[in-house]
């Protein structure tokens, strides 16, 4: 990392310290291989450019190492994408997006000079330096402390189906609330929850305790199918805010069977799709195909 520029300090809200600390510690840093979980991206720091500014403490993990040198080897650059955050790899000479919040100039040993722009329209996302701690499900793996509570998504090769199904059976809630609970499973937002539940013929308000193991297994398979198709089609874009890093819209919106189709015929039975209020948003389902089973 050769240079760091913070254009909007609001994008450092999750960093435990001022912008000067973020800049000093990243400038000259050597970064490793990026990793991801949920909406979090992180890049382990193999070496930091400077010590923390005097008096600063990290959010978590301070008790895991006593010396600053040991802690520095357990730090990562953490990026939370929020609702509209993007991490864009650009040539140094490329024009900046007007919504750029943080700029990182880097030198790759093979690709040479380039620039990483953190662009965020709503400023719900953030960048931060955070301590790496042991992952709950695989202690030999390390994740930022800010990410430790986030479960793996079902596309992760290390996602444990049996552990998920056991945890789901213990939940005293309803199935859509469980799918949106990132401590249980990540990567499933409102759109993909509705689509998965429609595909599995499960009502969004079905109590998890009444969901049989075969139905829960079938639902998990549909979640994977929906996510896989959405990834292949570039995600779901309803406006210019939700595009990929090259500015192209995803076209999974053309494959939606339930979400956003209230009043339209169900593709399976022809009866109208219904929308009901749910957690300050909406749930879309077929009242005929998806019935609560007690």
N, C-alpha and C positions, 0 to 999 in steps of 0.2 A: 504494500500500500504506500503510494508515494505522496498522496495529498488527500486531505479530507476537508470538505466544505459543508457547513450546515446552513441552509438557507431559511429554514423554519424550525425553531427550537421546539415547537409543539410536537414534532415528529420524534423527539427524544424523551417523551413523557415516561417511557418505561426504563429509561437509563438512570441508574442510581448515581447521579452527579450532574454537574453542569455541562454545557456543550464543550467547554474547554477540556474537560477530562476525557470526553468521547474522542475529541480530535487528537489530543496528545497521545493517547494510548493506541489509536489506530494508525497514526502516521508512522510509517516504517514497519508496521506489523507484517508478518508472514502468515497467510491464511491457508487453511487446508481444503478438504473436500466438502462441499455443501451437503446438508441433510435437511429433511423436511418432516413435519408432523402437523396435521391439520392446516391451519393458516400460518403456521410458523415455519420460517426458513432459518437455518443457522449455519455459520461457517466457523469451525473451530480455529482458534488462533494458535498456530505453532510457535509464534513468538510475537510479543507485543512491543510497540515502539517506545513506551515509557511506563513508569510506575503510576498507580492511581494518584490523583491529587491528594495531598496530605489531609487526613481527617475523614476521607470518604470510606464508607463500609459497603460491602456488597450485600445484595438482598438475601442471599442464602449461600450455604456452603462454607462460610468463614471458619466454622469449627472443623472442617474436613482437612485443612492444611494450615500450618502455623506461619509459614514464611511466604512473603510476597512472591518470591521466585516460583514456589510450588503452585501458588494460586494462579499466577500468570499463565502457566501451562494448562490451566483448566478453564480458560475463558473462551467464549465464543461471541462472534457478532451475531446477534439475534434480530431477525426481521419479522414483524407481524404485519400481514397484508391488510388486515381490517376488512372494510367493505370494497375498497377500490384501489388498494396499493399494488404497485408493480415494481419489479426490479428489472431494469433495462440495461443490457450490455451494449455500449455504444463506442464508436471511434472517438478519440479525444476531440477531433475537430467538428463532430456532429452538433447540430443546434440542440439546445436544451428545450424540453417540454416546459411550458409555462407553469405547470403544476409540480415541477421538481422540488423536492424538499431537502434532500441530502445528496451530495455528489462525492463519490469515491474514485479517485484516480489510481489505477493499478498497473503493475507491470508483470505480465505473465512470462515465464522463462522461455516459452516457445512462440506465443502469439504477440509478444511485445506489449506496447502501450495501449491501454484502452480505458474506458470509463464506465463506472456503474452508477446509474441514476436511480434514486428512489423517488418514484412519482406517486402521488396520492391526492386524489381530488377532495375527498371528505376529511382527510387528516384523522381517520380513525386508526390507521396503521402506525407503525413506529419502528425505530432502530434502537438498539441498546447493546451494551456489553454486559454479559451475564456469566455467572459461574456455572460450570458443568457439574452435574451430579449424576448418581447412578440411576438408570432407568428402573422403574418399579417392576417391570416384567422380565427384564434381562439386565441384571445388575452389572454385567461386564460392559454394557453399553452406557454411554454418557450422553445426557441431554441437558440443555439449559434449565436452570431452576424454574424459570417462567413457563417451561413447557412440560415439566414433570407430571402435572395433573392431566395432561391431554392424552387420551387413549390413541392407539394406532387406528388407522383407517383400514377398512376391509380389503383394500388393494395392496396393503403392505404384506410382503412375504412372511413376516413374523407375526401377523395377526393370528390370534389363537381363537378359533371358532368355538371350541368347547368352553373355554373360559368366558367368552362373550355370552354364550347361551346360558351358562350357569348364573352369571351376573344378572342377565335379563330376567331369569326366572325368580330371582330374589328381589327384584325391584317392585316396590309398592307404588306403581304409577300406571300410566297408560302408554300404549306402544309408541305413539308419535313423540311424546315427551322423552321417552327413552332413546329414540333414534337421534334426537337433537341434543342429548346429554353427552358432551364431549369427554366426560370422565369415563364413559362407557364405550363410545365409538365416535370417531371423528370423521369428517369429510361428508357428512350427510346434512345438508341444509334443508330448508323448507320445501324447495322445489323437488329435490331428489327423494325426500321422505314421502311426499304425496305420490310421486310416480312409483316408488317401490311398493307402497301400501296398495295402490291400485292394482299393480301387477300381481301381487300376492293375494288379492281379494280380502284384505284385512282392513277393518274400520280403524280410523286414526284414534278413536277413543276406546279401543279394546284394552281392557286391563291386562297388564303383562302377566300377572299371576294366572290368568285363564288361558293364556296362549300355549297350546300344546308344543312339545318339542319338535314334532314334524312341521308344524306351521311356522314356528320360529326359524327352523332351519331353511324352510322354503323362502321365507321373507329375507333372510340374510343372502340367499342366492340371488334374489331379485334386486337387492341393494347393489350387489356386485355387478349384476347385468346392467342396471341403470347407470351406475358410475362408469362402467367400461364403455358403454355407448356414448355417454356424454363426453368422455375424454376423447373418443375417436372423432366426435363431431365438433370439438372445440368449445364445449361448454354451452351455457344458455345465455344468450344476449337479447335483452329487451330494449336496450338503448345504447348510445355511444359510450356510456361509462363502463360497460362490461364487455371489454374486448381483450384480445390476447396481446402479447408484448409487441406484436407487429401492427397493432391497430385493427386486426381483422375480427369480425364478429363470429361467434360460435353459432351453429345452426341446429343445436339440439332442441331449440324451441319449436322446431317443425315436427319433432318426434314426441311431443308431450301428449299424454293420453288423458290427464286429469288436471294438472296445474294450469290455472288461467283459462279453463275451458267451461266455467260454470254457465249453465243454460244450454250448452251444446250437447249433442247426443254422445253417450258413452260409446267408445269404439267397440266395446264388447257386447253390450245388450241393447243399445239404442236409446235407453232412458237418459234423461238430462243429468249432467254433472252438477253437483251441488257444492256451494261454497258456504262454510260456516266460520265464524270468528274463532281464532285460536291463538292464544299467547300474543296478543297485539298484532296478529297477522291473520292469514286465512288458511283453512284446510279445504282442499278440493277432493271430492270423492264421488263415487256412484252409490247412491242410497240403496240400490237393488243388489249390486254385486258385492258391496262391502257393508256387511251388517255386523253389529256387535253381537258376539256369541258369548253367552254367560255360562 
